[in-house]
Amino acid sequence: MLWTITILLVVLWALGMVSGATLGWWVHLLLVLAVISLIFAVMRRGSAAV
């Protein structure tokens, strides 16, 4: 589930960057949320393997 959210946020961030819309810091907030989601997904997967 976290991987899906991460991919969705990265895609939305990329579309925001490509579209040239004047969203300001909202576009970068999507990237930060995607990175945080990715970190949680990696941590969760690592703890499940132990």
PQR file of N, CA, C, O and H, with PARSE charges and radii, in Angstrom:
ATOM      1  N   MET A   1       0.820  -1.193   0.000 -0.4000 1.5000
ATOM      2  CA  MET A   1       0.000   0.000   0.000 -0.0000 2.0000
ATOM      3  C   MET A   1       0.866   1.261   0.000  0.5500 1.7000
ATOM      4  O   MET A   1       0.582   2.222  -0.715 -0.5500 1.4000
ATOM      5  N   LEU A   2       1.926   1.243   0.812 -0.4000 1.5000
ATOM      6  CA  LEU A   2       2.804   2.419   0.855 -0.0000 2.0000
ATOM      7  C   LEU A   2       3.529   2.626  -0.466  0.5500 1.7000
ATOM      8  O   LEU A   2       3.782   3.760  -0.871 -0.5500 1.4000
ATOM      9  H   LEU A   2       2.157   0.462   1.393  0.4000 1.0000
ATOM     10  N   TRP A   3       3.862   1.529  -1.135 -0.4000 1.5000
ATOM     11  CA  TRP A   3       4.523   1.668  -2.442 -0.0000 2.0000
ATOM     12  C   TRP A   3       3.582   2.340  -3.440  0.5500 1.7000
ATOM     13  O   TRP A   3       4.016   3.164  -4.245 -0.5500 1.4000
ATOM     14  H   TRP A   3       3.657   0.607  -0.806  0.4000 1.0000
ATOM     15  N   THR A   4       2.318   1.997  -3.390 -0.4000 1.5000
ATOM     16  CA  THR A   4       1.336   2.607  -4.296 -0.0000 2.0000
ATOM     17  C   THR A   4       1.212   4.098  -4.029  0.5500 1.7000
ATOM     18  O   THR A   4       1.180   4.899  -4.963 -0.5500 1.4000
ATOM     19  H   THR A   4       1.965   1.327  -2.736  0.4000 1.0000
ATOM     20  N   ILE A   5       1.142   4.469  -2.767 -0.4000 1.5000
ATOM     21  CA  ILE A   5       1.049   5.887  -2.417 -0.0000 2.0000
ATOM     22  C   ILE A   5       2.301   6.632  -2.864  0.5500 1.7000
ATOM     23  O   ILE A   5       2.222   7.745  -3.383 -0.5500 1.4000
ATOM     24  H   ILE A   5       1.168   3.819  -2.008  0.4000 1.0000
ATOM     25  N   THR A   6       3.464   6.003  -2.655 -0.4000 1.5000
ATOM     26  CA  THR A   6       4.719   6.635  -3.058 -0.0000 2.0000
ATOM     27  C   THR A   6       4.753   6.867  -4.564  0.5500 1.7000
ATOM     28  O   THR A   6       5.098   7.958  -5.018 -0.5500 1.4000
ATOM     29  H   THR A   6       3.528   5.098  -2.233  0.4000 1.0000
ATOM     30  N   ILE A   7       4.403   5.863  -5.322 -0.4000 1.5000
ATOM     31  CA  ILE A   7       4.419   5.995  -6.785 -0.0000 2.0000
ATOM     32  C   ILE A   7       3.424   7.049  -7.233  0.5500 1.7000
ATOM     33  O   ILE A   7       3.725   7.853  -8.116 -0.5500 1.4000
ATOM     34  H   ILE A   7       4.123   4.977  -4.953  0.4000 1.0000
ATOM     35  N   LEU A   8       2.242   7.055  -6.635 -0.4000 1.5000
ATOM     36  CA  LEU A   8       1.231   8.045  -6.994 -0.0000 2.0000
ATOM     37  C   LEU A   8       1.713   9.463  -6.705  0.5500 1.7000
ATOM     38  O   LEU A   8       1.524  10.361  -7.526 -0.5500 1.4000
ATOM     39  H   LEU A   8       1.997   6.402  -5.918  0.4000 1.0000
ATOM     40  N   LEU A   9       2.334   9.670  -5.544 -0.4000 1.5000
ATOM     41  CA  LEU A   9       2.832  11.000  -5.195 -0.0000 2.0000
ATOM     42  C   LEU A   9       3.963  11.445  -6.113  0.5500 1.7000
ATOM     43  O   LEU A   9       4.034  12.616  -6.486 -0.5500 1.4000
ATOM     44  H   LEU A   9       2.487   8.941  -4.877  0.4000 1.0000
ATOM     45  N   VAL A  10       4.842  10.524  -6.478 -0.4000 1.5000
ATOM     46  CA  VAL A  10       5.938  10.879  -7.386 -0.0000 2.0000
ATOM     47  C   VAL A  10       5.395  11.241  -8.763  0.5500 1.7000
ATOM     48  O   VAL A  10       5.862  12.190  -9.392 -0.5500 1.4000
ATOM     49  H   VAL A  10       4.784   9.573  -6.175  0.4000 1.0000
ATOM     50  N   VAL A  11       4.406  10.482  -9.226 -0.4000 1.5000
ATOM     51  CA  VAL A  11       3.807  10.786 -10.536 -0.0000 2.0000
ATOM     52  C   VAL A  11       3.114  12.151 -10.503  0.5500 1.7000
ATOM     53  O   VAL A  11       3.252  12.944 -11.434 -0.5500 1.4000
ATOM     54  H   VAL A  11       4.027   9.711  -8.715  0.4000 1.0000
ATOM     55  N   LEU A  12       2.380  12.416  -9.444 -0.4000 1.5000
ATOM     56  CA  LEU A  12       1.720  13.720  -9.329 -0.0000 2.0000
ATOM     57  C   LEU A  12       2.747  14.854  -9.253  0.5500 1.7000
ATOM     58  O   LEU A  12       2.541  15.923  -9.827 -0.5500 1.4000
ATOM     59  H   LEU A  12       2.268  11.772  -8.687  0.4000 1.0000
ATOM     60  N   TRP A  13       3.851  14.613  -8.544 -0.4000 1.5000
ATOM     61  CA  TRP A  13       4.910  15.616  -8.468 -0.0000 2.0000
ATOM     62  C   TRP A  13       5.503  15.867  -9.850  0.5500 1.7000
ATOM     63  O   TRP A  13       5.707  17.016 -10.243 -0.5500 1.4000
ATOM     64  H   TRP A  13       4.018  13.744  -8.079  0.4000 1.0000
ATOM     65  N   ALA A  14       5.780  14.790 -10.587 -0.4000 1.5000
ATOM     66  CA  ALA A  14       6.354  14.934 -11.927 -0.0000 2.0000
ATOM     67  C   ALA A  14       5.391  15.671 -12.857  0.5500 1.7000
ATOM     68  O   ALA A  14       5.812  16.526 -13.635 -0.5500 1.4000
ATOM     69  H   ALA A  14       5.615  13.857 -10.267  0.4000 1.0000
ATOM     70  N   LEU A  15       4.113  15.345 -12.780 -0.4000 1.5000
ATOM     71  CA  LEU A  15       3.130  16.054 -13.608 -0.0000 2.0000
ATOM     72  C   LEU A  15       3.069  17.532 -13.241  0.5500 1.7000
ATOM     73  O   LEU A  15       2.922  18.385 -14.116 -0.5500 1.4000
ATOM     74  H   LEU A  15       3.771  14.650 -12.148  0.4000 1.0000
ATOM     75  N   GLY A  16       3.179  17.834 -11.964 -0.4000 1.5000
ATOM     76  CA  GLY A  16       3.180  19.233 -11.533 -0.0000 2.0000
ATOM     77  C   GLY A  16       4.389  19.983 -12.049  0.5500 1.7000
ATOM     78  O   GLY A  16       4.288  21.155 -12.410 -0.5500 1.4000
ATOM     79  H   GLY A  16       3.298  17.140 -11.253  0.4000 1.0000
ATOM     80  N   MET A  17       5.533  19.317 -12.086 -0.4000 1.5000
ATOM     81  CA  MET A  17       6.754  19.956 -12.587 -0.0000 2.0000
ATOM     82  C   MET A  17       6.687  20.150 -14.100  0.5500 1.7000
ATOM     83  O   MET A  17       7.114  21.184 -14.614 -0.5500 1.4000
ATOM     84  H   MET A  17       5.615  18.365 -11.793  0.4000 1.0000
ATOM     85  N   VAL A  18       6.157  19.168 -14.805 -0.4000 1.5000
ATOM     86  CA  VAL A  18       6.101  19.229 -16.271 -0.0000 2.0000
ATOM     87  C   VAL A  18       5.031  20.206 -16.748  0.5500 1.7000
ATOM     88  O   VAL A  18       5.218  20.894 -17.751 -0.5500 1.4000
ATOM     89  H   VAL A  18       5.810  18.328 -14.387  0.4000 1.0000
ATOM     90  N   SER A  19       3.924  20.266 -16.040 -0.4000 1.5000
ATOM     91  CA  SER A  19       2.809  21.096 -16.495 -0.0000 2.0000
ATOM     92  C   SER A  19       3.126  22.584 -16.422  0.5500 1.7000
ATOM     93  O   SER A  19       2.529  23.383 -17.143 -0.5500 1.4000
ATOM     94  H   SER A  19       3.771  19.707 -15.225  0.4000 1.0000
ATOM     95  N   GLY A  20       4.055  22.956 -15.562 -0.4000 1.5000
ATOM     96  CA  GLY A  20       4.401  24.368 -15.449 -0.0000 2.0000
ATOM     97  C   GLY A  20       3.363  25.166 -14.688  0.5500 1.7000
ATOM     98  O   GLY A  20       3.372  26.397 -14.708 -0.5500 1.4000
ATOM     99  H   GLY A  20       4.541  22.307 -14.976  0.4000 1.0000
ATOM    100  N   ALA A  21       2.471  24.458 -14.019 -0.4000 1.5000
ATOM    101  CA  ALA A  21       1.447  25.150 -13.244 -0.0000 2.0000
ATOM    102  C   ALA A  21       2.114  25.896 -12.087  0.5500 1.7000
ATOM    103  O   ALA A  21       3.144  25.469 -11.564 -0.5500 1.4000
ATOM    104  H   ALA A  21       2.465  23.458 -14.003  0.4000 1.0000
ATOM    105  N   THR A  22       1.528  26.975 -11.714 -0.4000 1.5000
ATOM    106  CA  THR A  22       2.107  27.784 -10.648 -0.0000 2.0000
ATOM    107  C   THR A  22       1.551  27.309  -9.302  0.5500 1.7000
ATOM    108  O   THR A  22       0.807  28.025  -8.632 -0.5500 1.4000
ATOM    109  H   THR A  22       0.691  27.322 -12.139  0.4000 1.0000
ATOM    110  N   LEU A  23       1.923  26.114  -8.935 -0.4000 1.5000
ATOM    111  CA  LEU A  23       1.461  25.564  -7.667 -0.0000 2.0000
ATOM    112  C   LEU A  23       2.404  25.902  -6.526  0.5500 1.7000
ATOM    113  O   LEU A  23       2.079  25.697  -5.356 -0.5500 1.4000
ATOM    114  H   LEU A  23       2.528  25.533  -9.479  0.4000 1.0000
ATOM    115  N   GLY A  24       3.565  26.420  -6.872 -0.4000 1.5000
ATOM    116  CA  GLY A  24       4.510  26.829  -5.838 -0.0000 2.0000
ATOM    117  C   GLY A  24       5.039  25.657  -5.039  0.5500 1.7000
ATOM    118  O   GLY A  24       5.468  24.649  -5.599 -0.5500 1.4000
ATOM    119  H   GLY A  24       3.829  26.587  -7.822  0.4000 1.0000
ATOM    120  N   TRP A  25       5.005  25.798  -3.732 -0.4000 1.5000
ATOM    121  CA  TRP A  25       5.610  24.809  -2.859 -0.0000 2.0000
ATOM    122  C   TRP A  25       4.780  23.539  -2.734  0.5500 1.7000
ATOM    123  O   TRP A  25       5.274  22.546  -2.201 -0.5500 1.4000
ATOM    124  H   TRP A  25       4.657  26.617  -3.276  0.4000 1.0000
ATOM    125  N   TRP A  26       3.534  23.534  -3.208 -0.4000 1.5000
ATOM    126  CA  TRP A  26       2.698  22.331  -3.146 -0.0000 2.0000
ATOM    127  C   TRP A  26       3.306  21.187  -3.951  0.5500 1.7000
ATOM    128  O   TRP A  26       3.208  20.024  -3.559 -0.5500 1.4000
ATOM    129  H   TRP A  26       3.132  24.340  -3.642  0.4000 1.0000
ATOM    130  N   VAL A  27       3.929  21.516  -5.068 -0.4000 1.5000
ATOM    131  CA  VAL A  27       4.538  20.486  -5.913 -0.0000 2.0000
ATOM    132  C   VAL A  27       5.687  19.820  -5.159  0.5500 1.7000
ATOM    133  O   VAL A  27       5.848  18.600  -5.215 -0.5500 1.4000
ATOM    134  H   VAL A  27       4.008  22.461  -5.387  0.4000 1.0000
ATOM    135  N   HIS A  28       6.467  20.606  -4.468 -0.4000 1.5000
ATOM    136  CA  HIS A  28       7.589  20.051  -3.724 -0.0000 2.0000
ATOM    137  C   HIS A  28       7.122  19.313  -2.474  0.5500 1.7000
ATOM    138  O   HIS A  28       7.787  18.386  -2.011 -0.5500 1.4000
ATOM    139  H   HIS A  28       6.336  21.596  -4.422  0.4000 1.0000
ATOM    140  N   LEU A  29       5.986  19.723  -1.933 -0.4000 1.5000
ATOM    141  CA  LEU A  29       5.418  19.012  -0.792 -0.0000 2.0000
ATOM    142  C   LEU A  29       5.045  17.586  -1.193  0.5500 1.7000
ATOM    143  O   LEU A  29       5.199  16.660  -0.397 -0.5500 1.4000
ATOM    144  H   LEU A  29       5.447  20.476  -2.309  0.4000 1.0000
ATOM    145  N   LEU A  30       4.556  17.404  -2.416 -0.4000 1.5000
ATOM    146  CA  LEU A  30       4.242  16.058  -2.902 -0.0000 2.0000
ATOM    147  C   LEU A  30       5.491  15.183  -2.938  0.5500 1.7000
ATOM    148  O   LEU A  30       5.441  14.004  -2.587 -0.5500 1.4000
ATOM    149  H   LEU A  30       4.431  18.157  -3.062  0.4000 1.0000
ATOM    150  N   LEU A  31       6.601  15.760  -3.362 -0.4000 1.5000
ATOM    151  CA  LEU A  31       7.844  14.997  -3.403 -0.0000 2.0000
ATOM    152  C   LEU A  31       8.307  14.628  -1.994  0.5500 1.7000
ATOM    153  O   LEU A  31       8.760  13.506  -1.766 -0.5500 1.4000
ATOM    154  H   LEU A  31       6.641  16.718  -3.647  0.4000 1.0000
ATOM    155  N   VAL A  32       8.200  15.542  -1.070 -0.4000 1.5000
ATOM    156  CA  VAL A  32       8.588  15.254   0.307 -0.0000 2.0000
ATOM    157  C   VAL A  32       7.705  14.149   0.888  0.5500 1.7000
ATOM    158  O   VAL A  32       8.207  13.247   1.559 -0.5500 1.4000
ATOM    159  H   VAL A  32       7.833  16.454  -1.255  0.4000 1.0000
ATOM    160  N   LEU A  33       6.408  14.211   0.640 -0.4000 1.5000
ATOM    161  CA  LEU A  33       5.506  13.172   1.115 -0.0000 2.0000
ATOM    162  C   LEU A  33       5.831  11.822   0.489  0.5500 1.7000
ATOM    163  O   LEU A  33       5.743  10.788   1.152 -0.5500 1.4000
ATOM    164  H   LEU A  33       6.000  14.944   0.095  0.4000 1.0000
ATOM    165  N   ALA A  34       6.206  11.830  -0.785 -0.4000 1.5000
ATOM    166  CA  ALA A  34       6.573  10.583  -1.453 -0.0000 2.0000
ATOM    167  C   ALA A  34       7.834   9.988  -0.836  0.5500 1.7000
ATOM    168  O   ALA A  34       7.918   8.775  -0.642 -0.5500 1.4000
ATOM    169  H   ALA A  34       6.278  12.670  -1.324  0.4000 1.0000
ATOM    170  N   VAL A  35       8.801  10.823  -0.531 -0.4000 1.5000
ATOM    171  CA  VAL A  35      10.044  10.331   0.082 -0.0000 2.0000
ATOM    172  C   VAL A  35       9.756   9.777   1.471  0.5500 1.7000
ATOM    173  O   VAL A  35      10.283   8.724   1.831 -0.5500 1.4000
ATOM    174  H   VAL A  35       8.733  11.808  -0.689  0.4000 1.0000
ATOM    175  N   ILE A  36       8.942  10.456   2.251 -0.4000 1.5000
ATOM    176  CA  ILE A  36       8.584   9.971   3.583 -0.0000 2.0000
ATOM    177  C   ILE A  36       7.846   8.643   3.481  0.5500 1.7000
ATOM    178  O   ILE A  36       8.108   7.723   4.255 -0.5500 1.4000
ATOM    179  H   ILE A  36       8.514  11.311   1.959  0.4000 1.0000
ATOM    180  N   SER A  37       6.931   8.543   2.536 -0.4000 1.5000
ATOM    181  CA  SER A  37       6.209   7.291   2.328 -0.0000 2.0000
ATOM    182  C   SER A  37       7.150   6.168   1.925  0.5500 1.7000
ATOM    183  O   SER A  37       6.994   5.032   2.373 -0.5500 1.4000
ATOM    184  H   SER A  37       6.718   9.290   1.907  0.4000 1.0000
ATOM    185  N   LEU A  38       8.113   6.476   1.091 -0.4000 1.5000
ATOM    186  CA  LEU A  38       9.096   5.479   0.669 -0.0000 2.0000
ATOM    187  C   LEU A  38       9.940   5.015   1.853  0.5500 1.7000
ATOM    188  O   LEU A  38      10.220   3.823   1.980 -0.5500 1.4000
ATOM    189  H   LEU A  38       8.240   7.399   0.727  0.4000 1.0000
ATOM    190  N   ILE A  39      10.344   5.931   2.709 -0.4000 1.5000
ATOM    191  CA  ILE A  39      11.129   5.575   3.887 -0.0000 2.0000
ATOM    192  C   ILE A  39      10.327   4.648   4.799  0.5500 1.7000
ATOM    193  O   ILE A  39      10.853   3.647   5.286 -0.5500 1.4000
ATOM    194  H   ILE A  39      10.117   6.899   2.605  0.4000 1.0000
ATOM    195  N   PHE A  40       9.061   4.978   5.029 -0.4000 1.5000
ATOM    196  CA  PHE A  40       8.219   4.109   5.853 -0.0000 2.0000
ATOM    197  C   PHE A  40       8.042   2.732   5.221  0.5500 1.7000
ATOM    198  O   PHE A  40       8.043   1.719   5.920 -0.5500 1.4000
ATOM    199  H   PHE A  40       8.634   5.791   4.634  0.4000 1.0000
ATOM    200  N   ALA A  41       7.892   2.697   3.899 -0.4000 1.5000
ATOM    201  CA  ALA A  41       7.733   1.411   3.215 -0.0000 2.0000
ATOM    202  C   ALA A  41       8.984   0.557   3.352  0.5500 1.7000
ATOM    203  O   ALA A  41       8.887  -0.651   3.567 -0.5500 1.4000
ATOM    204  H   ALA A  41       7.891   3.520   3.331  0.4000 1.0000
ATOM    205  N   VAL A  42      10.140   1.162   3.232 -0.4000 1.5000
ATOM    206  CA  VAL A  42      11.402   0.415   3.360 -0.0000 2.0000
ATOM    207  C   VAL A  42      11.593  -0.049   4.795  0.5500 1.7000
ATOM    208  O   VAL A  42      12.010  -1.184   5.026 -0.5500 1.4000
ATOM    209  H   VAL A  42      10.219   2.144   3.057  0.4000 1.0000
ATOM    210  N   MET A  43      11.293   0.810   5.764 -0.4000 1.5000
ATOM    211  CA  MET A  43      11.419   0.421   7.165 -0.0000 2.0000
ATOM    212  C   MET A  43      10.468  -0.715   7.510  0.5500 1.7000
ATOM    213  O   MET A  43      10.835  -1.646   8.227 -0.5500 1.4000
ATOM    214  H   MET A  43      10.954   1.731   5.577  0.4000 1.0000
ATOM    215  N   ARG A  44       9.251  -0.634   7.000 -0.4000 1.5000
ATOM    216  CA  ARG A  44       8.247  -1.654   7.275 -0.0000 2.0000
ATOM    217  C   ARG A  44       8.644  -2.985   6.639  0.5500 1.7000
ATOM    218  O   ARG A  44       8.481  -4.041   7.250 -0.5500 1.4000
ATOM    219  H   ARG A  44       8.953   0.122   6.417  0.4000 1.0000
ATOM    220  N   ARG A  45       9.146  -2.936   5.453 -0.4000 1.5000
ATOM    221  CA  ARG A  45       9.557  -4.154   4.761 -0.0000 2.0000
ATOM    222  C   ARG A  45      10.768  -4.777   5.457  0.5500 1.7000
ATOM    223  O   ARG A  45      10.861  -5.999   5.570 -0.5500 1.4000
ATOM    224  H   ARG A  45       9.278  -2.078   4.956  0.4000 1.0000
ATOM    225  N   GLY A  46      11.683  -3.944   5.919 -0.4000 1.5000
ATOM    226  CA  GLY A  46      12.865  -4.436   6.613 -0.0000 2.0000
ATOM    227  C   GLY A  46      12.513  -5.118   7.919  0.5500 1.7000
ATOM    228  O   GLY A  46      13.096  -6.146   8.262 -0.5500 1.4000
ATOM    229  H   GLY A  46      11.606  -2.951   5.827  0.4000 1.0000
ATOM    230  N   SER A  47      11.551  -4.545   8.662 -0.4000 1.5000
ATOM    231  CA  SER A  47      11.176  -5.149   9.933 -0.0000 2.0000
ATOM    232  C   SER A  47      10.370  -6.424   9.733  0.5500 1.7000
ATOM    233  O   SER A  47      10.389  -7.301  10.596 -0.5500 1.4000
ATOM    234  H   SER A  47      11.078  -3.710   8.383  0.4000 1.0000
ATOM    235  N   ALA A  48       9.669  -6.544   8.625 -0.4000 1.5000
ATOM    236  CA  ALA A  48       8.896  -7.752   8.351 -0.0000 2.0000
ATOM    237  C   ALA A  48       9.808  -8.914   7.987  0.5500 1.7000
ATOM    238  O   ALA A  48       9.451 -10.073   8.199 -0.5500 1.4000
ATOM    239  H   ALA A  48       9.653  -5.831   7.924  0.4000 1.0000
ATOM    240  N   ALA A  49      10.981  -8.614   7.440 -0.4000 1.5000
ATOM    241  CA  ALA A  49      11.898  -9.669   7.026 -0.0000 2.0000
ATOM    242  C   ALA A  49      12.623 -10.275   8.221  0.5500 1.7000
ATOM    243  O   ALA A  49      13.162 -11.378   8.127 -0.5500 1.4000
ATOM    244  H   ALA A  49      11.271  -7.673   7.267  0.4000 1.0000
ATOM    245  N   VAL A  50      12.638  -9.561   9.345 -0.4000 1.5000
ATOM    246  CA  VAL A  50      13.382 -10.049  10.525 -0.0000 2.0000
ATOM    247  C   VAL A  50      12.576 -11.041  11.311  0.5500 1.7000
ATOM    248  O   VAL A  50      13.046 -11.550  12.329 -0.5500 1.4000
ATOM    249  H   VAL A  50      12.200  -8.666   9.421  0.4000 1.0000
TER
END
